[in-house]
Structures are given as structure tokens and as C-alpha cells.
């Protein structure tokens, strides 16, 4: 038996070694081929005077979320600081021209670029759509991002590659095959220890269906799958030369998964706080109604249904007496048909709860319209569990609304925290606590609400564009040497 085992083991080891050597040779050949393509594509310029090409991987760059604001601020920062840098954006937004995308960035975020940006339009963005993977979504989207990254690499090989949207599985592709220096800005870990605990504790969430939580076998299988994915995620993330994270919460998770503390820095996302600070701060912001404003893309993790249910419960409260009417305004961007369908479902929920007349949807609105809504709002509402940071939360505070955010993630640890010992906002974590806290806020005297607004405004300067530019440049400097 032992001899038989040895007679099988030795050939198997030999075959494995041969396959590994073949794989290494193949990958090395691909790398040489890609480098040759890069030389051919850049051979038109004068020797030694080629610009440094910095490419951002952002398949949804024409969306209107906080991640897109980070992208455009990062590009503007590089353009202001480095004259020899050419910025490139890999995008799947083929329904818009480059000029329209840049104009959209200015319209939505008030960000004007000083130099042109080159866009590389990708045809296979559908490979990273969650709808394509009804099961094993994390793994499917990650493998899809590798295919999309391969398309990007074939179309243009940059000197510096920065993943600015959370597709960490593209990092080794550009580093080892593209020969690029690679960095990333992590808005939200693809998987986190909190997600592992949700599955381990069999909690029902938007990403943990009830049929799984109700079945111990399915839960254990999903937990093994999550641990396997977390291991892969740690491997690909650890190859990054520079890691930027947007909050203390994200930092803790990335450090535990990637173990790349030496090259990891917190870079708070840029919030256009000055524009909102310029809005007048008055005791009574509206003479006809109290408006409650929510800012955030219409994605499942934002938990808009919780906002609507809590608002419906608020309307049923009898303690408000003869106070002014209430209006909930949901402001956000729709990236695709899935988001549009989600908005339809939210409108149906409003009808079911009988609050349609008190809820308004404002989709893909301009920056100026956003400011007008915030200038009139009394409460800024946020309900995402473990929000990585919360640019919308900062904007609400800077505009002078009283923020009511989820008691987790960035809002809890970085934003809605006491400033010089004074309260800056409120936190809640379920339908009842949200409704009760809104009742409390609306029951405060105008002077007390004004005091909280002033405290919040004073606390948001650390999230300004200027602070982002300084910390971003310090972080990416190793990539640009």
C-alpha cells in the first residue's frame, strides 16, 4: 500500500511542478507582451518626456454618489499638483461622452477640472452587476471585475493604477501583469468581520436572506464561503503599494483582512463643506412645513425602507400636537435599471403605508437643487448600517440640518461625535428609535436646535476638500516617484 502511494505521489508532485512552471512562464510571457504593447502605444512621443499616466478604475464614474466625488476630487488634486501627470478613467458609462461625464461632475459636485481627462470606455461592465450573480454574488462580482480589469489593461497600460471603487481583485492583475504601481481607495470592504458575524449569528439582513438564517446547514456553508472569500480578499488587497481608507471603521477592517498597516492611511473623503456652510443658518428654516431630507444613492444597503417606515410611524405619533406638517424628501442617484426598480418599490411602500402625499423623491438632481433642499430641511436622515463613512451625513451637518444617523460605522466613530464636549447630532438603529428620536428633535425649542446646528457646523471642517487634498497627496506620493 505504501509503495502504491509513493508510486502515485511522485508522478503527481512532478506533474504539479511542471504545471506550476508552465503557469509562471505563461504569466511572465503575458507580462512581457503587455509591456511591449505599452511601448508601442507610447512610442509616438519624445523620448524621456512621456507623461506619467495615472489610471482610476471606476466603472460607474457617471453616478452621483460619494465615491464619485472622491474620484473627481482626486483627479483635480493630481492635476493641480503635478504637471506631468495624465489622468485616465476606466469606465463602463458608454451611454455618455467624456465631455458629458465631466460636465456631470461639475453639475453634481461643483468640481471643475483644470485639464482634460482621458476616458477608456469598457464594454463588459455587466460582468460586475450583482444581478448577474443571484448566488455567490461576492465571488461572482469579484471574478467579473478581473475580466473587466483585463479588458481595461488591454486597452491601456498605465504607469500608476488606482482602484477607486472597491474592485480589489484587479490589483494583482495590474501589478503583476501590467507592471504598474498600484494603489486603492477603499470606501467599504467587500467583506468585513461584521458580515462574518451576521452570518455566524444567523441575523437576517439585506445580504443575508431569511431562508439562509432559518437553516443551520445553509448558514454554516455560507460562513465557510465567507471565510474563504475573506482569505482571497486579504491576498489580493495585500499586494497594493498604497492603501487609502475613508474612515476609522474601514481602517480597522482593512488592517485585519489585508495586514498592510505600513502602507495604509485614513484619508477622509472630500466634502464640499464650505459651500454648505455658506447657506444661511436660521432658527426656523421653513414657515410652512418641517422637511426631513435623506441623501444617498438608491442602493439596498442604504435601507430607504427603514426611513419610510420610521417616517410613517412618526406621522402616527400624537405628541407632535399642532406642529407644522412633515415632509420626507429622498434625494439620491440611480445608476441603472435595478436602482430605478428599487425606487418604484419604495413608492409602492409609501402607498401601502399611506404616506405617499408626505414623501417626495428627487432623483439625480443638480448640486444647486440639493443645496436648496438642505437649506430648508430641519432633519437630515441616514439609515445605512455600518456606513463606511457618510458624505451625505457631513453635508447635512454642514448645511445646518440636525443629523439623525445610524448608530454604527463612520457616523458613529468619525462624524456624529461630540465636538469640544457639545452634541453634534443623534444616532438610532431601528424603526422605533428613529421615530422616537425624530419626535424628540422636532419637540426641541428653536434655540436648542440652533445650538446643535452650530456645534455640527463647527465640527465638519476636518472633512473639507482642502484636508482631503493634503492627505491624499501625502498618501499617493510613493506611487508617483
Kinemage of the C-alpha trace (Angstrom):
@kinemage 1
@onewidth
@group {chain A} dominant
@subgroup {mainchain}
@vectorlist {calphas} color= white
{ca unk a 1} P 0.000 0.000 0.000
{ca unk a 2} L 2.841 2.359 0.898
{ca unk a 3} L 4.614 1.571 -2.363
{ca unk a 4} L 1.434 2.210 -4.310
{ca unk a 5} L 1.020 5.550 -2.550
{ca unk a 6} L 4.615 6.529 -3.361
{ca unk a 7} L 4.239 5.405 -6.975
{ca unk a 8} L 1.225 7.730 -7.313
{ca unk a 9} L 2.569 10.618 -5.221
{ca unk a 10} L 5.884 11.112 -7.024
{ca unk a 11} L 4.334 11.486 -10.522
{ca unk a 12} L 1.648 13.753 -9.060
{ca unk a 13} L 4.266 16.020 -7.482
{ca unk a 14} L 6.272 16.046 -10.704
{ca unk a 15} L 3.185 16.925 -12.746
{ca unk a 16} L 2.231 19.683 -10.295
{ca unk a 17} L 5.725 21.142 -10.536
{ca unk a 18} L 5.605 21.105 -14.322
{ca unk a 19} L 2.201 22.813 -14.330
{ca unk a 20} L 3.413 25.481 -11.892
{ca unk a 21} L 6.467 26.177 -14.063
{ca unk a 22} L 4.253 26.374 -17.158
{ca unk a 23} L 1.911 28.778 -15.373
{ca unk a 24} L 4.781 31.029 -14.281
{ca unk a 25} L 6.228 31.037 -17.808
{ca unk a 26} L 2.786 31.827 -19.248
{ca unk a 27} L 2.203 34.720 -16.855
{ca unk a 28} L 5.703 36.076 -17.471
{ca unk a 29} L 5.097 35.861 -21.221
{ca unk a 30} L 1.806 37.746 -20.861
{ca unk a 31} L 3.551 40.429 -18.803
{ca unk a 32} L 6.265 40.871 -21.452
{ca unk a 33} L 3.616 41.008 -24.183
{ca unk a 34} L 1.649 43.687 -22.295
{ca unk a 35} L 4.781 45.736 -21.679
{ca unk a 36} L 5.621 45.525 -25.374
{ca unk a 37} L 2.131 46.753 -26.250
{ca unk a 38} L 2.586 49.653 -23.865
{ca unk a 39} L 5.876 50.662 -25.532
{ca unk a 40} L 4.277 50.528 -28.958
{ca unk a 41} L 1.331 52.667 -27.882
{ca unk a 42} L 3.563 55.313 -26.264
{ca unk a 43} L 6.332 55.343 -28.861
{ca unk a 44} L 4.904 58.390 -30.571
{ca unk a 45} L 6.184 60.882 -28.010
{ca unk a 46} L 9.648 62.276 -27.476
{ca unk a 47} L 11.996 60.034 -25.575
{ca unk a 48} L 12.093 60.811 -21.858
{ca unk a 49} L 9.174 63.268 -21.989
{ca unk a 50} L 6.263 60.915 -21.721
{ca unk a 51} L 3.711 61.990 -19.103
{ca unk a 52} L 3.070 59.789 -16.100
{ca unk a 53} L -0.234 58.008 -16.757
{ca unk a 54} L -2.374 57.582 -13.639
{ca unk a 55} L -5.470 55.467 -14.271
{ca unk a 56} L -8.503 55.219 -11.999
{ca unk a 57} L -10.687 52.128 -12.207
{ca unk a 58} L -14.216 53.431 -11.687
{ca unk a 59} L -16.781 51.601 -13.861
{ca unk a 60} L -19.631 53.832 -12.621
{ca unk a 61} L -17.892 57.205 -12.758
{ca unk a 62} L -21.027 58.980 -14.047
{ca unk a 63} L -23.046 58.125 -10.928
{ca unk a 64} L -23.758 60.724 -8.297
{ca unk a 65} L -22.561 59.124 -5.073
{ca unk a 66} L -19.839 59.933 -2.582
{ca unk a 67} L -17.408 57.563 -4.288
{ca unk a 68} L -17.658 59.599 -7.465
{ca unk a 69} L -16.963 62.808 -5.565
{ca unk a 70} L -13.775 61.216 -4.222
{ca unk a 71} L -12.782 60.271 -7.783
{ca unk a 72} L -13.180 63.751 -9.245
{ca unk a 73} L -11.556 65.465 -6.278
{ca unk a 74} L -8.601 63.066 -6.530
{ca unk a 75} L -8.189 63.830 -10.235
{ca unk a 76} L -8.470 67.574 -9.634
{ca unk a 77} L -5.890 67.316 -6.850
{ca unk a 78} L -3.378 65.492 -9.074
{ca unk a 79} L -3.918 67.968 -11.907
{ca unk a 80} L -3.271 70.902 -9.594
{ca unk a 81} L -0.129 69.374 -8.052
{ca unk a 82} L 1.565 67.529 -10.952
{ca unk a 83} L 2.005 68.969 -14.435
{ca unk a 84} L 3.460 65.755 -15.856
{ca unk a 85} L 0.501 63.545 -14.880
{ca unk a 86} L -2.172 62.431 -17.331
{ca unk a 87} L -5.305 61.162 -15.636
{ca unk a 88} L -7.291 58.307 -17.149
{ca unk a 89} L -10.623 56.864 -16.031
{ca unk a 90} L -11.697 53.314 -16.895
{ca unk a 91} L -15.487 53.493 -17.072
{ca unk a 92} L -18.422 51.475 -18.307
{ca unk a 93} L -20.644 54.533 -18.811
{ca unk a 94} L -20.855 54.128 -22.576
{ca unk a 95} L -24.180 55.988 -22.723
{ca unk a 96} L -22.361 59.292 -22.157
{ca unk a 97} L -19.426 61.069 -23.765
{ca unk a 98} L -16.355 62.145 -21.864
{ca unk a 99} L -17.490 65.765 -22.042
{ca unk a 100} L -20.900 64.859 -20.618
{ca unk a 101} L -19.302 62.923 -17.758
{ca unk a 102} L -17.040 65.851 -16.826
{ca unk a 103} L -19.988 68.239 -17.078
{ca unk a 104} L -21.989 65.920 -14.833
{ca unk a 105} L -19.227 66.028 -12.215
{ca unk a 106} L -19.400 69.804 -12.215
{ca unk a 107} L -23.201 69.867 -12.104
{ca unk a 108} L -23.496 67.339 -9.277
{ca unk a 109} L -20.447 68.113 -7.167
{ca unk a 110} L -19.353 71.602 -8.157
{ca unk a 111} L -15.947 70.171 -9.189
{ca unk a 112} L -14.265 71.762 -12.176
{ca unk a 113} L -11.176 70.036 -13.582
{ca unk a 114} L -8.231 72.126 -14.727
{ca unk a 115} L -7.125 69.765 -17.527
{ca unk a 116} L -8.790 67.216 -19.816
{ca unk a 117} L -9.266 63.622 -18.669
{ca unk a 118} L -8.873 60.602 -20.921
{ca unk a 119} L -11.697 58.054 -20.718
{ca unk a 120} L -11.313 54.386 -21.578
{ca unk a 121} L -14.786 53.003 -22.174
{ca unk a 122} L -15.280 49.372 -21.161
{ca unk a 123} L -17.800 47.098 -22.855
{ca unk a 124} L -18.104 44.357 -20.242
{ca unk a 125} L -19.317 46.290 -17.211
{ca unk a 126} L -22.269 43.913 -16.965
{ca unk a 127} L -19.803 41.382 -15.517
{ca unk a 128} L -19.753 43.306 -12.220
{ca unk a 129} L -23.522 43.735 -11.961
{ca unk a 130} L -24.923 41.990 -8.892
{ca unk a 131} L -27.976 40.857 -10.871
{ca unk a 132} L -25.747 38.548 -12.919
{ca unk a 133} L -24.917 36.523 -9.812
{ca unk a 134} L -28.053 35.631 -7.832
{ca unk a 135} L -25.888 33.288 -5.740
{ca unk a 136} L -22.259 33.658 -4.635
{ca unk a 137} L -22.583 37.323 -5.535
{ca unk a 138} L -19.359 38.486 -3.878
{ca unk a 139} L -17.235 35.895 -5.644
{ca unk a 140} L -19.052 36.343 -8.943
{ca unk a 141} L -18.648 40.122 -8.976
{ca unk a 142} L -15.006 39.838 -7.943
{ca unk a 143} L -14.190 37.383 -10.738
{ca unk a 144} L -16.196 39.572 -13.102
{ca unk a 145} L -14.082 42.559 -12.071
{ca unk a 146} L -10.952 40.602 -13.058
{ca unk a 147} L -12.384 40.110 -16.557
{ca unk a 148} L -13.344 43.787 -16.717
{ca unk a 149} L -9.881 44.734 -15.466
{ca unk a 150} L -8.307 42.571 -18.157
{ca unk a 151} L -10.291 44.479 -20.790
{ca unk a 152} L -9.074 47.740 -19.257
{ca unk a 153} L -5.461 46.570 -19.187
{ca unk a 154} L -5.558 45.541 -22.841
{ca unk a 155} L -6.936 48.929 -23.866
{ca unk a 156} L -4.439 50.999 -21.892
{ca unk a 157} L -1.495 50.109 -19.643
{ca unk a 158} L -0.905 52.927 -17.129
{ca unk a 159} L 2.144 53.711 -15.032
{ca unk a 160} L 0.050 54.004 -11.877
{ca unk a 161} L -3.211 52.168 -11.290
{ca unk a 162} L -5.680 53.231 -8.582
{ca unk a 163} L -8.815 51.253 -7.843
{ca unk a 164} L -11.235 53.891 -6.592
{ca unk a 165} L -14.392 51.804 -6.449
{ca unk a 166} L -13.584 48.723 -4.395
{ca unk a 167} L -12.586 46.144 -7.007
{ca unk a 168} L -9.567 44.833 -5.127
{ca unk a 169} L -9.271 41.706 -7.289
{ca unk a 170} L -7.985 43.908 -10.139
{ca unk a 171} L -4.940 44.980 -8.110
{ca unk a 172} L -2.715 41.914 -8.721
{ca unk a 173} L -3.723 41.969 -12.394
{ca unk a 174} L -2.295 45.455 -12.929
{ca unk a 175} L 0.653 44.963 -10.590
{ca unk a 176} L 1.991 41.613 -11.752
{ca unk a 177} L 0.841 41.506 -15.376
{ca unk a 178} L 0.681 45.218 -16.121
{ca unk a 179} L 3.848 46.072 -14.211
{ca unk a 180} L 2.101 49.063 -12.641
{ca unk a 181} L 2.465 50.651 -9.246
{ca unk a 182} L -0.923 50.079 -7.670
{ca unk a 183} L -2.976 51.811 -5.039
{ca unk a 184} L -6.572 51.864 -3.927
{ca unk a 185} L -9.099 53.992 -2.125
{ca unk a 186} L -11.337 51.714 -0.054
{ca unk a 187} L -14.807 53.099 0.587
{ca unk a 188} L -16.159 49.867 2.004
{ca unk a 189} L -14.535 46.454 2.465
{ca unk a 190} L -16.028 43.916 0.067
{ca unk a 191} L -16.298 41.650 3.078
{ca unk a 192} L -15.839 42.537 6.730
{ca unk a 193} L -15.729 40.870 10.114
{ca unk a 194} L -19.173 42.387 10.745
{ca unk a 195} L -20.535 40.483 7.739
{ca unk a 196} L -19.000 37.304 9.099
{ca unk a 197} L -20.659 37.885 12.454
{ca unk a 198} L -24.054 38.467 10.792
{ca unk a 199} L -23.853 35.045 9.126
{ca unk a 200} L -22.404 33.395 12.222
{ca unk a 201} L -25.239 34.758 14.385
{ca unk a 202} L -27.848 33.935 11.703
{ca unk a 203} L -29.133 37.519 11.535
{ca unk a 204} L -31.418 38.455 8.639
{ca unk a 205} L -30.094 41.396 6.603
{ca unk a 206} L -30.356 42.636 3.015
{ca unk a 207} L -27.326 40.464 2.183
{ca unk a 208} L -28.326 37.501 4.360
{ca unk a 209} L -31.696 36.116 3.276
{ca unk a 210} L -34.182 34.612 5.722
{ca unk a 211} L -34.096 31.177 4.077
{ca unk a 212} L -30.376 31.010 4.953
{ca unk a 213} L -30.713 32.266 8.519
{ca unk a 214} L -33.513 29.765 9.159
{ca unk a 215} L -31.388 26.822 8.011
{ca unk a 216} L -28.321 25.955 10.168
{ca unk a 217} L -26.729 23.942 7.331
{ca unk a 218} L -27.047 26.790 4.826
{ca unk a 219} L -25.695 29.240 7.418
{ca unk a 220} L -22.618 27.088 8.078
{ca unk a 221} L -21.995 26.657 4.370
{ca unk a 222} L -22.268 30.415 3.819
{ca unk a 223} L -19.930 31.050 6.741
{ca unk a 224} L -17.288 28.754 5.179
{ca unk a 225} L -17.785 30.526 1.858
{ca unk a 226} L -17.357 33.931 3.539
{ca unk a 227} L -14.177 32.846 5.307
{ca unk a 228} L -12.785 31.527 2.020
{ca unk a 229} L -13.662 34.775 0.273
{ca unk a 230} L -12.163 36.833 3.118
{ca unk a 231} L -8.902 34.880 2.701
{ca unk a 232} L -8.822 35.643 -1.043
{ca unk a 233} L -9.744 39.267 -0.399
{ca unk a 234} L -6.855 39.588 2.019
{ca unk a 235} L -4.437 38.116 -0.528
{ca unk a 236} L -5.342 40.450 -3.375
{ca unk a 237} L -5.567 43.510 -1.143
{ca unk a 238} L -2.156 42.939 0.423
{ca unk a 239} L -0.416 43.420 -2.929
{ca unk a 240} L -1.351 47.114 -3.001
{ca unk a 241} L 1.544 49.564 -2.708
{ca unk a 242} L -0.670 52.282 -1.211
{ca unk a 243} L -3.962 51.798 0.627
{ca unk a 244} L -6.258 54.699 1.470
{ca unk a 245} L -9.364 54.160 3.590
{ca unk a 246} L -12.142 56.603 4.268
{ca unk a 247} L -12.806 56.140 7.983
{ca unk a 248} L -11.691 54.595 11.245
{ca unk a 249} L -14.257 51.831 10.812
{ca unk a 250} L -12.929 50.901 7.356
{ca unk a 251} L -9.349 51.124 8.634
{ca unk a 252} L -9.942 48.541 11.349
{ca unk a 253} L -11.458 46.044 8.919
{ca unk a 254} L -8.825 46.524 6.217
{ca unk a 255} L -5.989 46.156 8.718
{ca unk a 256} L -7.437 42.882 9.990
{ca unk a 257} L -8.035 41.489 6.480
{ca unk a 258} L -5.150 42.853 4.392
{ca unk a 259} L -2.480 43.203 7.092
{ca unk a 260} L -0.843 46.070 5.202
{ca unk a 261} L -0.573 48.597 8.010
{ca unk a 262} L 2.709 50.109 6.786
{ca unk a 263} L 1.107 51.481 3.623
{ca unk a 264} L -2.431 52.139 4.893
{ca unk a 265} L -3.711 55.624 5.755
{ca unk a 266} L -7.034 57.194 6.636
{ca unk a 267} L -7.964 59.783 4.002
{ca unk a 268} L -11.327 61.269 4.853
{ca unk a 269} L -13.405 61.737 1.681
{ca unk a 270} L -13.748 65.316 0.431
{ca unk a 271} L -16.953 67.012 1.451
{ca unk a 272} L -17.800 70.383 -0.039
{ca unk a 273} L -18.410 71.731 3.444
{ca unk a 274} L -17.706 75.383 2.633
{ca unk a 275} L -20.471 75.520 0.035
{ca unk a 276} L -22.938 74.219 2.604
{ca unk a 277} L -21.512 76.360 5.386
{ca unk a 278} L -22.309 79.400 3.231
{ca unk a 279} L -26.011 78.572 3.476
{ca unk a 280} L -27.765 80.867 5.959
{ca unk a 281} L -28.460 79.389 9.362
{ca unk a 282} L -31.842 80.418 10.727
{ca unk a 283} L -33.888 79.377 13.722
{ca unk a 284} L -36.953 78.344 11.744
{ca unk a 285} L -35.972 77.072 8.332
{ca unk a 286} L -39.486 76.770 6.965
{ca unk a 287} L -42.696 78.579 7.712
{ca unk a 288} L -44.987 76.046 6.045
{ca unk a 289} L -43.649 72.585 6.974
{ca unk a 290} L -40.842 70.604 8.563
{ca unk a 291} L -38.829 68.755 5.918
{ca unk a 292} L -36.738 65.672 6.625
{ca unk a 293} L -34.101 65.081 3.957
{ca unk a 294} L -32.217 61.886 3.089
{ca unk a 295} L -29.158 61.899 0.789
{ca unk a 296} L -27.852 58.655 -0.687
{ca unk a 297} L -27.867 56.504 -3.792
{ca unk a 298} L -30.835 54.176 -4.119
{ca unk a 299} L -28.942 51.028 -3.223
{ca unk a 300} L -30.222 48.266 -0.918
{ca unk a 301} L -27.638 48.866 1.808
{ca unk a 302} L -28.859 52.457 2.263
{ca unk a 303} L -32.060 50.957 3.723
{ca unk a 304} L -34.553 53.518 2.430
{ca unk a 305} L -37.455 51.275 3.526
{ca unk a 306} L -36.399 51.849 7.133
{ca unk a 307} L -36.605 55.608 6.555
{ca unk a 308} L -40.104 55.348 5.130
{ca unk a 309} L -41.371 53.029 7.878
{ca unk a 310} L -39.893 55.208 10.616
{ca unk a 311} L -41.399 58.300 8.987
{ca unk a 312} L -44.802 56.601 8.775
{ca unk a 313} L -44.574 55.810 12.481
{ca unk a 314} L -43.599 59.434 13.141
{ca unk a 315} L -46.722 60.673 11.354
{ca unk a 316} L -48.848 58.484 13.640
{ca unk a 317} L -47.323 59.993 16.770
{ca unk a 318} L -49.821 62.098 18.664
{ca unk a 319} L -47.240 64.005 20.709
{ca unk a 320} L -46.476 66.476 17.909
{ca unk a 321} L -49.735 68.268 18.574
{ca unk a 322} L -50.371 71.266 16.367
{ca unk a 323} L -46.871 71.465 14.906
{ca unk a 324} L -46.276 72.090 11.200
{ca unk a 325} L -46.834 69.365 8.558
{ca unk a 326} L -43.994 66.937 7.844
{ca unk a 327} L -42.361 66.064 4.520
{ca unk a 328} L -39.787 63.333 3.827
{ca unk a 329} L -37.588 64.081 0.788
{ca unk a 330} L -35.456 61.209 -0.540
{ca unk a 331} L -32.571 62.559 -2.624
{ca unk a 332} L -30.296 60.171 -4.470
{ca unk a 333} L -28.821 58.858 -7.690
{ca unk a 334} L -29.967 55.937 -9.814
{ca unk a 335} L -27.106 54.084 -11.518
{ca unk a 336} L -29.077 51.552 -13.519
{ca unk a 337} L -32.400 49.824 -14.053
{ca unk a 338} L -32.090 47.955 -10.751
{ca unk a 339} L -31.920 51.240 -8.860
{ca unk a 340} L -34.918 52.570 -10.803
{ca unk a 341} L -36.877 49.434 -9.926
{ca unk a 342} L -35.883 49.940 -6.304
{ca unk a 343} L -37.357 53.448 -6.384
{ca unk a 344} L -40.621 52.038 -7.761
{ca unk a 345} L -40.755 49.561 -4.882
{ca unk a 346} L -40.159 52.370 -2.396
{ca unk a 347} L -43.045 54.323 -3.896
{ca unk a 348} L -45.261 51.246 -3.541
{ca unk a 349} L -44.204 51.009 0.118
{ca unk a 350} L -45.247 54.638 0.603
{ca unk a 351} L -48.669 53.807 -0.854
{ca unk a 352} L -49.052 50.770 1.396
{ca unk a 353} L -48.230 52.838 4.478
{ca unk a 354} L -50.430 55.732 3.359
{ca unk a 355} L -47.647 58.330 3.314
{ca unk a 356} L -47.313 58.989 -0.434
{ca unk a 357} L -48.537 62.572 -0.070
{ca unk a 358} L -45.823 63.257 2.510
{ca unk a 359} L -42.883 61.633 0.687
{ca unk a 360} L -41.079 63.097 -2.330
{ca unk a 361} L -38.368 61.503 -4.477
{ca unk a 362} L -35.672 63.668 -6.070
{ca unk a 363} L -33.503 61.560 -8.376
{ca unk a 364} L -30.206 62.630 -9.998
{ca unk a 365} L -30.797 66.261 -9.128
{ca unk a 366} L -28.310 69.095 -9.617
{ca unk a 367} L -25.992 70.365 -6.922
{ca unk a 368} L -27.906 73.641 -6.721
{ca unk a 369} L -31.187 71.830 -6.124
{ca unk a 370} L -29.534 69.705 -3.448
{ca unk a 371} L -28.444 72.867 -1.628
{ca unk a 372} L -31.944 74.308 -1.789
{ca unk a 373} L -33.438 71.220 -0.164
{ca unk a 374} L -30.809 71.137 2.575
{ca unk a 375} L -31.220 74.852 3.269
{ca unk a 376} L -34.891 74.253 4.098
{ca unk a 377} L -34.538 70.928 5.938
{ca unk a 378} L -34.865 70.510 9.682
{ca unk a 379} L -33.607 66.917 9.963
{ca unk a 380} L -31.038 65.049 7.859
{ca unk a 381} L -31.818 61.309 7.837
{ca unk a 382} L -29.395 58.424 7.329
{ca unk a 383} L -30.160 54.736 7.910
{ca unk a 384} L -27.362 52.596 6.454
{ca unk a 385} L -25.978 50.008 8.861
{ca unk a 386} L -22.182 50.223 9.040
{ca unk a 387} L -21.942 53.074 6.567
{ca unk a 388} L -18.264 53.214 5.677
{ca unk a 389} L -18.132 56.989 6.069
{ca unk a 390} L -21.171 59.076 5.159
{ca unk a 391} L -20.531 62.118 2.963
{ca unk a 392} L -24.243 62.828 2.977
{ca unk a 393} L -24.136 62.929 6.780
{ca unk a 394} L -21.379 65.553 6.701
{ca unk a 395} L -23.212 67.603 4.080
{ca unk a 396} L -26.356 67.623 6.180
{ca unk a 397} L -24.428 68.794 9.238
{ca unk a 398} L -22.598 71.494 7.265
{ca unk a 399} L -25.875 72.724 5.784
{ca unk a 400} L -27.304 73.168 9.261
{ca unk a 401} L -29.747 70.277 9.470
{ca unk a 402} L -29.902 68.208 12.620
{ca unk a 403} L -28.495 64.848 11.632
{ca unk a 404} L -30.081 61.558 12.666
{ca unk a 405} L -27.747 58.768 11.508
{ca unk a 406} L -27.302 55.053 12.085
{ca unk a 407} L -25.506 54.116 15.279
{ca unk a 408} L -22.656 52.294 13.511
{ca unk a 409} L -19.741 52.720 11.105
{ca unk a 410} L -18.398 56.116 10.091
{ca unk a 411} L -21.238 58.220 11.551
{ca unk a 412} L -20.750 56.634 14.971
{ca unk a 413} L -16.929 56.666 15.116
{ca unk a 414} L -15.901 59.664 12.984
{ca unk a 415} L -18.716 62.105 12.246
{ca unk a 416} L -21.596 62.347 14.723
{ca unk a 417} L -19.307 62.636 17.712
{ca unk a 418} L -19.159 65.358 20.391
{ca unk a 419} L -17.245 68.467 19.374
{ca unk a 420} L -15.485 70.268 22.235
{ca unk a 421} L -17.848 68.426 24.562
{ca unk a 422} L -21.034 69.519 22.766
{ca unk a 423} L -23.607 67.390 20.957
{ca unk a 424} L -23.482 67.484 17.137
{ca unk a 425} L -26.356 65.154 16.199
{ca unk a 426} L -28.239 61.990 17.033
{ca unk a 427} L -27.912 58.246 16.369
{ca unk a 428} L -30.506 55.458 16.119
{ca unk a 429} L -30.597 51.839 14.984
{ca unk a 430} L -34.173 50.654 14.382
{ca unk a 431} L -37.606 51.813 13.278
{ca unk a 432} L -38.819 52.709 16.767
{ca unk a 433} L -35.672 54.565 17.855
{ca unk a 434} L -35.628 56.565 14.605
{ca unk a 435} L -39.258 57.618 15.037
{ca unk a 436} L -38.795 58.450 18.706
{ca unk a 437} L -35.642 60.474 18.048
{ca unk a 438} L -37.355 62.447 15.274
{ca unk a 439} L -40.149 63.241 17.702
{ca unk a 440} L -37.551 64.427 20.238
{ca unk a 441} L -35.765 66.624 17.678
{ca unk a 442} L -38.991 68.238 16.491
{ca unk a 443} L -40.037 68.789 20.118
{ca unk a 444} L -36.876 70.768 20.916
{ca unk a 445} L -37.075 74.513 21.196
{ca unk a 446} L -35.833 76.518 18.184
{ca unk a 447} L -32.930 77.832 20.293
{ca unk a 448} L -31.822 74.324 21.257
{ca unk a 449} L -31.988 73.124 17.652
{ca unk a 450} L -29.963 76.147 16.573
{ca unk a 451} L -27.307 75.348 19.181
{ca unk a 452} L -26.947 71.767 17.892
{ca unk a 453} L -26.722 73.007 14.304
{ca unk a 454} L -23.907 75.399 15.200
{ca unk a 455} L -21.977 72.662 17.009
{ca unk a 456} L -22.321 70.370 13.997
{ca unk a 457} L -21.128 73.064 11.612
{ca unk a 458} L -18.035 73.775 13.662
{ca unk a 459} L -17.138 70.072 13.690
{ca unk a 460} L -17.095 69.399 9.925
{ca unk a 461} L -14.051 71.438 8.860
{ca unk a 462} L -11.871 68.302 9.217
{ca unk a 463} L -13.762 66.809 6.256
{ca unk a 464} L -13.109 69.660 3.835
{ca unk a 465} L -11.753 69.448 0.282
{ca unk a 466} L -8.523 71.057 1.458
{ca unk a 467} L -7.945 68.420 4.118
{ca unk a 468} L -8.598 65.669 1.552
{ca unk a 469} L -6.124 67.172 -0.908
{ca unk a 470} L -3.353 67.310 1.686
{ca unk a 471} L -3.818 63.758 2.982
{ca unk a 472} L -4.402 62.307 -0.499
{ca unk a 473} L -1.190 63.802 -1.887
{ca unk a 474} L 0.818 62.525 1.087
{ca unk a 475} L -0.611 59.036 0.580
{ca unk a 476} L -0.117 58.714 -3.198
{ca unk a 477} L 3.362 60.277 -3.230
{ca unk a 478} L 5.094 56.838 -3.181
{ca unk a 479} L 3.227 55.891 -6.354
{ca unk a 480} L 4.332 58.964 -8.267
{ca unk a 481} L 8.063 58.962 -7.516
